[in-house]
């Protein structure tokens, strides 16, 4: 059984804040779109099974690109 993915937002001071989880990558993509629209930032995706960062997205200008 897969454990899914944890999503973190990088704070201005470099620390990370857990903002949610998703069972599948499609859900991660949908959640990142929602999060970036609310709070453009850098987001990290971690595999809950391995603990490794599997993706990093700099969505700081996401809102501007969608406007």
PDB file of N, CA, C and O in Angstrom:
ATOM      1  N   UNK A   1       0.837  -1.183   0.000  1.00  0.00           N
ATOM      2  CA  UNK A   1       0.000   0.000   0.000  1.00  0.00           C
ATOM      3  C   UNK A   1       0.882   1.247   0.000  1.00  0.00           C
ATOM      4  O   UNK A   1       1.757   1.388   0.854  1.00  0.00           O
ATOM      5  N   UNK A   2       0.657   2.143  -0.947  1.00  0.00           N
ATOM      6  CA  UNK A   2       1.419   3.384  -1.037  1.00  0.00           C
ATOM      7  C   UNK A   2       0.956   4.360   0.036  1.00  0.00           C
ATOM      8  O   UNK A   2      -0.230   4.439   0.359  1.00  0.00           O
ATOM      9  N   UNK A   3       1.903   5.090   0.573  1.00  0.00           N
ATOM     10  CA  UNK A   3       1.579   6.049   1.619  1.00  0.00           C
ATOM     11  C   UNK A   3       1.263   7.431   1.080  1.00  0.00           C
ATOM     12  O   UNK A   3       0.752   8.274   1.817  1.00  0.00           O
ATOM     13  N   UNK A   4       1.555   7.682  -0.185  1.00  0.00           N
ATOM     14  CA  UNK A   4       1.228   8.965  -0.783  1.00  0.00           C
ATOM     15  C   UNK A   4       2.341   9.977  -0.642  1.00  0.00           C
ATOM     16  O   UNK A   4       3.517   9.626  -0.550  1.00  0.00           O
ATOM     17  N   UNK A   5       1.948  11.249  -0.626  1.00  0.00           N
ATOM     18  CA  UNK A   5       2.901  12.355  -0.678  1.00  0.00           C
ATOM     19  C   UNK A   5       2.511  13.441   0.311  1.00  0.00           C
ATOM     20  O   UNK A   5       1.331  13.700   0.544  1.00  0.00           O
ATOM     21  N   UNK A   6       3.524  14.067   0.884  1.00  0.00           N
ATOM     22  CA  UNK A   6       3.334  15.227   1.754  1.00  0.00           C
ATOM     23  C   UNK A   6       3.732  16.462   0.969  1.00  0.00           C
ATOM     24  O   UNK A   6       4.678  16.423   0.182  1.00  0.00           O
ATOM     25  N   UNK A   7       3.017  17.555   1.176  1.00  0.00           N
ATOM     26  CA  UNK A   7       3.290  18.806   0.481  1.00  0.00           C
ATOM     27  C   UNK A   7       3.701  19.845   1.521  1.00  0.00           C
ATOM     28  O   UNK A   7       3.035  20.027   2.540  1.00  0.00           O
ATOM     29  N   UNK A   8       4.810  20.516   1.241  1.00  0.00           N
ATOM     30  CA  UNK A   8       5.344  21.530   2.141  1.00  0.00           C
ATOM     31  C   UNK A   8       5.506  22.849   1.402  1.00  0.00           C
ATOM     32  O   UNK A   8       5.794  22.868   0.205  1.00  0.00           O
ATOM     33  N   UNK A   9       5.319  23.952   2.121  1.00  0.00           N
ATOM     34  CA  UNK A   9       5.590  25.279   1.583  1.00  0.00           C
ATOM     35  C   UNK A   9       6.841  25.808   2.257  1.00  0.00           C
ATOM     36  O   UNK A   9       6.975  25.732   3.478  1.00  0.00           O
ATOM     37  N   UNK A  10       7.756  26.344   1.461  1.00  0.00           N
ATOM     38  CA  UNK A  10       8.964  26.935   2.021  1.00  0.00           C
ATOM     39  C   UNK A  10       8.663  28.349   2.490  1.00  0.00           C
ATOM     40  O   UNK A  10       8.143  29.166   1.730  1.00  0.00           O
ATOM     41  N   UNK A  11       8.989  28.632   3.734  1.00  0.00           N
ATOM     42  CA  UNK A  11       8.768  29.954   4.310  1.00  0.00           C
ATOM     43  C   UNK A  11       9.912  30.889   3.934  1.00  0.00           C
ATOM     44  O   UNK A  11      10.959  30.436   3.471  1.00  0.00           O
ATOM     45  N   UNK A  12       9.719  32.176   4.128  1.00  0.00           N
ATOM     46  CA  UNK A  12      10.735  33.162   3.776  1.00  0.00           C
ATOM     47  C   UNK A  12      12.049  32.946   4.503  1.00  0.00           C
ATOM     48  O   UNK A  12      13.106  33.294   3.976  1.00  0.00           O
ATOM     49  N   UNK A  13      12.009  32.377   5.707  1.00  0.00           N
ATOM     50  CA  UNK A  13      13.228  32.141   6.476  1.00  0.00           C
ATOM     51  C   UNK A  13      13.906  30.813   6.120  1.00  0.00           C
ATOM     52  O   UNK A  13      14.899  30.438   6.744  1.00  0.00           O
ATOM     53  N   UNK A  14      13.370  30.098   5.116  1.00  0.00           N
ATOM     54  CA  UNK A  14      13.972  28.844   4.674  1.00  0.00           C
ATOM     55  C   UNK A  14      13.393  27.597   5.327  1.00  0.00           C
ATOM     56  O   UNK A  14      13.635  26.484   4.859  1.00  0.00           O
ATOM     57  N   UNK A  15      12.635  27.771   6.398  1.00  0.00           N
ATOM     58  CA  UNK A  15      11.994  26.625   7.029  1.00  0.00           C
ATOM     59  C   UNK A  15      10.828  26.165   6.156  1.00  0.00           C
ATOM     60  O   UNK A  15      10.363  26.904   5.288  1.00  0.00           O
ATOM     61  N   UNK A  16      10.362  24.939   6.393  1.00  0.00           N
ATOM     62  CA  UNK A  16       9.234  24.427   5.616  1.00  0.00           C
ATOM     63  C   UNK A  16       8.044  24.167   6.528  1.00  0.00           C
ATOM     64  O   UNK A  16       8.195  23.823   7.701  1.00  0.00           O
ATOM     65  N   UNK A  17       6.863  24.340   5.957  1.00  0.00           N
ATOM     66  CA  UNK A  17       5.603  24.168   6.675  1.00  0.00           C
ATOM     67  C   UNK A  17       4.783  23.111   5.947  1.00  0.00           C
ATOM     68  O   UNK A  17       4.544  23.233   4.746  1.00  0.00           O
ATOM     69  N   UNK A  18       4.354  22.086   6.654  1.00  0.00           N
ATOM     70  CA  UNK A  18       3.506  21.054   6.050  1.00  0.00           C
ATOM     71  C   UNK A  18       2.150  21.678   5.758  1.00  0.00           C
ATOM     72  O   UNK A  18       1.542  22.292   6.635  1.00  0.00           O
ATOM     73  N   UNK A  19       1.671  21.519   4.513  1.00  0.00           N
ATOM     74  CA  UNK A  19       0.398  22.126   4.136  1.00  0.00           C
ATOM     75  C   UNK A  19      -0.628  21.114   3.658  1.00  0.00           C
ATOM     76  O   UNK A  19      -1.775  21.474   3.396  1.00  0.00           O
ATOM     77  N   UNK A  20      -0.236  19.863   3.540  1.00  0.00           N
ATOM     78  CA  UNK A  20      -1.212  18.870   3.126  1.00  0.00           C
ATOM     79  C   UNK A  20      -0.585  17.593   2.623  1.00  0.00           C
ATOM     80  O   UNK A  20       0.635  17.427   2.619  1.00  0.00           O
ATOM     81  N   UNK A  21      -1.453  16.699   2.200  1.00  0.00           N
ATOM     82  CA  UNK A  21      -0.991  15.426   1.675  1.00  0.00           C
ATOM     83  C   UNK A  21      -1.917  15.000   0.542  1.00  0.00           C
ATOM     84  O   UNK A  21      -3.014  15.532   0.372  1.00  0.00           O
ATOM     85  N   UNK A  22      -1.446  14.036  -0.218  1.00  0.00           N
ATOM     86  CA  UNK A  22      -2.231  13.517  -1.328  1.00  0.00           C
ATOM     87  C   UNK A  22      -1.832  12.068  -1.547  1.00  0.00           C
ATOM     88  O   UNK A  22      -0.681  11.688  -1.334  1.00  0.00           O
ATOM     89  N   UNK A  23      -2.790  11.272  -1.971  1.00  0.00           N
ATOM     90  CA  UNK A  23      -2.542   9.856  -2.187  1.00  0.00           C
ATOM     91  C   UNK A  23      -1.838   9.590  -3.516  1.00  0.00           C
ATOM     92  O   UNK A  23      -1.054   8.648  -3.630  1.00  0.00           O
ATOM     93  N   UNK A  24      -2.121  10.426  -4.526  1.00  0.00           N
ATOM     94  CA  UNK A  24      -1.596  10.191  -5.869  1.00  0.00           C
ATOM     95  C   UNK A  24      -1.038  11.487  -6.446  1.00  0.00           C
ATOM     96  O   UNK A  24      -1.379  12.576  -5.985  1.00  0.00           O
ATOM     97  N   UNK A  25      -0.180  11.363  -7.458  1.00  0.00           N
ATOM     98  CA  UNK A  25       0.440  12.540  -8.055  1.00  0.00           C
ATOM     99  C   UNK A  25      -0.568  13.483  -8.698  1.00  0.00           C
ATOM    100  O   UNK A  25      -0.366  14.697  -8.682  1.00  0.00           O
ATOM    101  N   UNK A  26      -1.635  12.958  -9.258  1.00  0.00           N
ATOM    102  CA  UNK A  26      -2.672  13.824  -9.836  1.00  0.00           C
ATOM    103  C   UNK A  26      -3.284  14.713  -8.761  1.00  0.00           C
ATOM    104  O   UNK A  26      -3.570  15.885  -9.010  1.00  0.00           O
ATOM    105  N   UNK A  27      -3.483  14.166  -7.579  1.00  0.00           N
ATOM    106  CA  UNK A  27      -4.004  14.955  -6.465  1.00  0.00           C
ATOM    107  C   UNK A  27      -2.984  15.995  -6.012  1.00  0.00           C
ATOM    108  O   UNK A  27      -3.351  17.108  -5.633  1.00  0.00           O
ATOM    109  N   UNK A  28      -1.698  15.630  -6.052  1.00  0.00           N
ATOM    110  CA  UNK A  28      -0.641  16.582  -5.714  1.00  0.00           C
ATOM    111  C   UNK A  28      -0.706  17.767  -6.667  1.00  0.00           C
ATOM    112  O   UNK A  28      -0.659  18.918  -6.232  1.00  0.00           O
ATOM    113  N   UNK A  29      -0.813  17.497  -7.947  1.00  0.00           N
ATOM    114  CA  UNK A  29      -0.875  18.551  -8.957  1.00  0.00           C
ATOM    115  C   UNK A  29      -2.066  19.478  -8.716  1.00  0.00           C
ATOM    116  O   UNK A  29      -1.925  20.699  -8.769  1.00  0.00           O
ATOM    117  N   UNK A  30      -3.216  18.907  -8.455  1.00  0.00           N
ATOM    118  CA  UNK A  30      -4.411  19.722  -8.190  1.00  0.00           C
ATOM    119  C   UNK A  30      -4.244  20.571  -6.940  1.00  0.00           C
ATOM    120  O   UNK A  30      -4.618  21.744  -6.921  1.00  0.00           O
ATOM    121  N   UNK A  31      -3.683  19.975  -5.898  1.00  0.00           N
ATOM    122  CA  UNK A  31      -3.492  20.688  -4.631  1.00  0.00           C
ATOM    123  C   UNK A  31      -2.473  21.813  -4.784  1.00  0.00           C
ATOM    124  O   UNK A  31      -2.656  22.898  -4.233  1.00  0.00           O
ATOM    125  N   UNK A  32      -1.387  21.554  -5.539  1.00  0.00           N
ATOM    126  CA  UNK A  32      -0.384  22.595  -5.758  1.00  0.00           C
ATOM    127  C   UNK A  32      -0.970  23.776  -6.527  1.00  0.00           C
ATOM    128  O   UNK A  32      -0.650  24.928  -6.233  1.00  0.00           O
ATOM    129  N   UNK A  33      -1.810  23.501  -7.494  1.00  0.00           N
ATOM    130  CA  UNK A  33      -2.458  24.567  -8.246  1.00  0.00           C
ATOM    131  C   UNK A  33      -3.293  25.432  -7.310  1.00  0.00           C
ATOM    132  O   UNK A  33      -3.252  26.660  -7.385  1.00  0.00           O
ATOM    133  N   UNK A  34      -4.044  24.787  -6.435  1.00  0.00           N
ATOM    134  CA  UNK A  34      -4.879  25.506  -5.467  1.00  0.00           C
ATOM    135  C   UNK A  34      -4.013  26.305  -4.485  1.00  0.00           C
ATOM    136  O   UNK A  34      -4.280  27.480  -4.232  1.00  0.00           O
ATOM    137  N   UNK A  35      -2.987  25.671  -3.941  1.00  0.00           N
ATOM    138  CA  UNK A  35      -2.124  26.340  -2.965  1.00  0.00           C
ATOM    139  C   UNK A  35      -1.405  27.537  -3.574  1.00  0.00           C
ATOM    140  O   UNK A  35      -1.334  28.601  -2.959  1.00  0.00           O
ATOM    141  N   UNK A  36      -0.876  27.365  -4.776  1.00  0.00           N
ATOM    142  CA  UNK A  36      -0.131  28.440  -5.422  1.00  0.00           C
ATOM    143  C   UNK A  36      -1.020  29.631  -5.745  1.00  0.00           C
ATOM    144  O   UNK A  36      -0.564  30.774  -5.708  1.00  0.00           O
ATOM    145  N   UNK A  37      -2.284  29.375  -6.060  1.00  0.00           N
ATOM    146  CA  UNK A  37      -3.215  30.468  -6.323  1.00  0.00           C
ATOM    147  C   UNK A  37      -3.505  31.243  -5.034  1.00  0.00           C
ATOM    148  O   UNK A  37      -3.700  32.458  -5.068  1.00  0.00           O
ATOM    149  N   UNK A  38      -3.532  30.544  -3.908  1.00  0.00           N
ATOM    150  CA  UNK A  38      -3.808  31.177  -2.616  1.00  0.00           C
ATOM    151  C   UNK A  38      -2.561  31.840  -2.036  1.00  0.00           C
ATOM    152  O   UNK A  38      -2.633  32.941  -1.491  1.00  0.00           O
ATOM    153  N   UNK A  39      -1.421  31.166  -2.156  1.00  0.00           N
ATOM    154  CA  UNK A  39      -0.171  31.634  -1.543  1.00  0.00           C
ATOM    155  C   UNK A  39       1.009  31.250  -2.429  1.00  0.00           C
ATOM    156  O   UNK A  39       1.636  30.213  -2.213  1.00  0.00           O
ATOM    157  N   UNK A  40       1.315  32.085  -3.428  1.00  0.00           N
ATOM    158  CA  UNK A  40       2.463  31.784  -4.286  1.00  0.00           C
ATOM    159  C   UNK A  40       3.733  31.646  -3.444  1.00  0.00           C
ATOM    160  O   UNK A  40       4.027  32.506  -2.614  1.00  0.00           O
ATOM    161  N   UNK A  41       4.474  30.577  -3.657  1.00  0.00           N
ATOM    162  CA  UNK A  41       5.658  30.287  -2.869  1.00  0.00           C
ATOM    163  C   UNK A  41       6.415  29.148  -3.531  1.00  0.00           C
ATOM    164  O   UNK A  41       6.072  28.729  -4.637  1.00  0.00           O
ATOM    165  N   UNK A  42       7.436  28.648  -2.864  1.00  0.00           N
ATOM    166  CA  UNK A  42       8.129  27.444  -3.313  1.00  0.00           C
ATOM    167  C   UNK A  42       7.523  26.274  -2.540  1.00  0.00           C
ATOM    168  O   UNK A  42       7.366  26.337  -1.320  1.00  0.00           O
ATOM    169  N   UNK A  43       7.185  25.204  -3.267  1.00  0.00           N
ATOM    170  CA  UNK A  43       6.574  24.034  -2.655  1.00  0.00           C
ATOM    171  C   UNK A  43       7.438  22.805  -2.902  1.00  0.00           C
ATOM    172  O   UNK A  43       8.060  22.663  -3.955  1.00  0.00           O
ATOM    173  N   UNK A  44       7.463  21.929  -1.919  1.00  0.00           N
ATOM    174  CA  UNK A  44       8.206  20.682  -1.997  1.00  0.00           C
ATOM    175  C   UNK A  44       7.235  19.524  -1.839  1.00  0.00           C
ATOM    176  O   UNK A  44       6.270  19.611  -1.079  1.00  0.00           O
ATOM    177  N   UNK A  45       7.493  18.443  -2.556  1.00  0.00           N
ATOM    178  CA  UNK A  45       6.668  17.245  -2.455  1.00  0.00           C
ATOM    179  C   UNK A  45       7.574  16.114  -1.982  1.00  0.00           C
ATOM    180  O   UNK A  45       8.610  15.837  -2.587  1.00  0.00           O
ATOM    181  N   UNK A  46       7.170  15.467  -0.897  1.00  0.00           N
ATOM    182  CA  UNK A  46       7.963  14.385  -0.301  1.00  0.00           C
ATOM    183  C   UNK A  46       7.190  13.086  -0.351  1.00  0.00           C
ATOM    184  O   UNK A  46       5.999  13.045  -0.043  1.00  0.00           O
ATOM    185  N   UNK A  47       7.868  12.034  -0.738  1.00  0.00           N
ATOM    186  CA  UNK A  47       7.268  10.703  -0.698  1.00  0.00           C
ATOM    187  C   UNK A  47       7.140  10.289   0.766  1.00  0.00           C
ATOM    188  O   UNK A  47       8.131  10.268   1.496  1.00  0.00           O
ATOM    189  N   UNK A  48       5.939   9.963   1.187  1.00  0.00           N
ATOM    190  CA  UNK A  48       5.729   9.533   2.570  1.00  0.00           C
ATOM    191  C   UNK A  48       6.350   8.155   2.813  1.00  0.00           C
ATOM    192  O   UNK A  48       6.662   7.806   3.951  1.00  0.00           O
ATOM    193  N   UNK A  49       6.526   7.380   1.752  1.00  0.00           N
ATOM    194  CA  UNK A  49       7.097   6.044   1.896  1.00  0.00           C
ATOM    195  C   UNK A  49       8.609   6.094   2.111  1.00  0.00           C
ATOM    196  O   UNK A  49       9.138   5.393   2.973  1.00  0.00           O
ATOM    197  N   UNK A  50       9.306   6.925   1.326  1.00  0.00           N
ATOM    198  CA  UNK A  50      10.768   6.950   1.390  1.00  0.00           C
ATOM    199  C   UNK A  50      11.320   8.124   2.169  1.00  0.00           C
ATOM    200  O   UNK A  50      12.462   8.081   2.628  1.00  0.00           O
ATOM    201  N   UNK A  51      10.527   9.176   2.326  1.00  0.00           N
ATOM    202  CA  UNK A  51      10.999  10.378   2.994  1.00  0.00           C
ATOM    203  C   UNK A  51      11.802  11.296   2.091  1.00  0.00           C
ATOM    204  O   UNK A  51      12.292  12.332   2.540  1.00  0.00           O
ATOM    205  N   UNK A  52      11.944  10.931   0.826  1.00  0.00           N
ATOM    206  CA  UNK A  52      12.712  11.727  -0.122  1.00  0.00           C
ATOM    207  C   UNK A  52      11.859  12.807  -0.772  1.00  0.00           C
ATOM    208  O   UNK A  52      10.669  12.614  -1.023  1.00  0.00           O
ATOM    209  N   UNK A  53      12.491  13.953  -1.041  1.00  0.00           N
ATOM    210  CA  UNK A  53      11.842  15.011  -1.811  1.00  0.00           C
ATOM    211  C   UNK A  53      11.814  14.533  -3.258  1.00  0.00           C
ATOM    212  O   UNK A  53      12.862  14.265  -3.846  1.00  0.00           O
ATOM    213  N   UNK A  54      10.619  14.424  -3.830  1.00  0.00           N
ATOM    214  CA  UNK A  54      10.487  13.918  -5.197  1.00  0.00           C
ATOM    215  C   UNK A  54      10.217  15.030  -6.197  1.00  0.00           C
ATOM    216  O   UNK A  54      10.321  14.810  -7.404  1.00  0.00           O
ATOM    217  N   UNK A  55       9.870  16.230  -5.714  1.00  0.00           N
ATOM    218  CA  UNK A  55       9.622  17.355  -6.612  1.00  0.00           C
ATOM    219  C   UNK A  55       9.722  18.659  -5.842  1.00  0.00           C
ATOM    220  O   UNK A  55       9.463  18.716  -4.640  1.00  0.00           O
ATOM    221  N   UNK A  56      10.101  19.697  -6.559  1.00  0.00           N
ATOM    222  CA  UNK A  56      10.197  21.031  -5.998  1.00  0.00           C
ATOM    223  C   UNK A  56       9.671  21.998  -7.045  1.00  0.00           C
ATOM    224  O   UNK A  56      10.066  21.936  -8.209  1.00  0.00           O
ATOM    225  N   UNK A  57       8.776  22.896  -6.632  1.00  0.00           N
ATOM    226  CA  UNK A  57       8.153  23.829  -7.556  1.00  0.00           C
ATOM    227  C   UNK A  57       8.253  25.231  -7.005  1.00  0.00           C
ATOM    228  O   UNK A  57       7.821  25.498  -5.884  1.00  0.00           O
ATOM    229  N   UNK A  58       8.830  26.140  -7.801  1.00  0.00           N
ATOM    230  CA  UNK A  58       8.876  27.540  -7.406  1.00  0.00           C
ATOM    231  C   UNK A  58       7.678  28.221  -8.039  1.00  0.00           C
ATOM    232  O   UNK A  58       7.714  28.604  -9.208  1.00  0.00           O
ATOM    233  N   UNK A  59       6.622  28.368  -7.263  1.00  0.00           N
ATOM    234  CA  UNK A  59       5.358  28.918  -7.755  1.00  0.00           C
ATOM    235  C   UNK A  59       5.132  30.325  -7.210  1.00  0.00           C
ATOM    236  O   UNK A  59       3.992  30.728  -6.979  1.00  0.00           O
ATOM    237  N   UNK A  60       6.214  31.070  -7.004  1.00  0.00           N
ATOM    238  CA  UNK A  60       6.117  32.422  -6.442  1.00  0.00           C
ATOM    239  C   UNK A  60       5.412  33.382  -7.391  1.00  0.00           C
ATOM    240  O   UNK A  60       4.756  34.321  -6.940  1.00  0.00           O
ATOM    241  N   UNK A  61       5.534  33.164  -8.686  1.00  0.00           N
ATOM    242  CA  UNK A  61       4.890  34.062  -9.657  1.00  0.00           C
ATOM    243  C   UNK A  61       3.678  33.402 -10.320  1.00  0.00           C
ATOM    244  O   UNK A  61       3.209  33.867 -11.358  1.00  0.00           O
ATOM    245  N   UNK A  62       3.177  32.330  -9.726  1.00  0.00           N
ATOM    246  CA  UNK A  62       2.057  31.575 -10.295  1.00  0.00           C
ATOM    247  C   UNK A  62       0.845  32.460 -10.499  1.00  0.00           C
ATOM    248  O   UNK A  62       0.226  32.419 -11.563  1.00  0.00           O
ATOM    249  N   UNK A  63       0.495  33.254  -9.512  1.00  0.00           N
ATOM    250  CA  UNK A  63      -0.687  34.106  -9.610  1.00  0.00           C
ATOM    251  C   UNK A  63      -0.568  35.119 -10.724  1.00  0.00           C
ATOM    252  O   UNK A  63      -1.554  35.412 -11.400  1.00  0.00           O
ATOM    253  N   UNK A  64       0.631  35.667 -10.931  1.00  0.00           N
ATOM    254  CA  UNK A  64       0.842  36.631 -11.992  1.00  0.00           C
ATOM    255  C   UNK A  64       0.676  35.972 -13.356  1.00  0.00           C
ATOM    256  O   UNK A  64       0.124  36.579 -14.273  1.00  0.00           O
ATOM    257  N   UNK A  65       1.146  34.737 -13.497  1.00  0.00           N
ATOM    258  CA  UNK A  65       1.070  34.033 -14.770  1.00  0.00           C
ATOM    259  C   UNK A  65      -0.378  33.697 -15.121  1.00  0.00           C
ATOM    260  O   UNK A  65      -0.724  33.606 -16.299  1.00  0.00           O
ATOM    261  N   UNK A  66      -1.214  33.515 -14.118  1.00  0.00           N
ATOM    262  CA  UNK A  66      -2.611  33.124 -14.354  1.00  0.00           C
ATOM    263  C   UNK A  66      -3.540  34.327 -14.437  1.00  0.00           C
ATOM    264  O   UNK A  66      -4.716  34.176 -14.769  1.00  0.00           O
ATOM    265  N   UNK A  67      -3.038  35.505 -14.143  1.00  0.00           N
ATOM    266  CA  UNK A  67      -3.884  36.705 -14.136  1.00  0.00           C
ATOM    267  C   UNK A  67      -4.158  37.199 -15.533  1.00  0.00           C
ATOM    268  O   UNK A  67      -4.853  38.200 -15.708  1.00  0.00           O
TER     269      UNK A  67
END
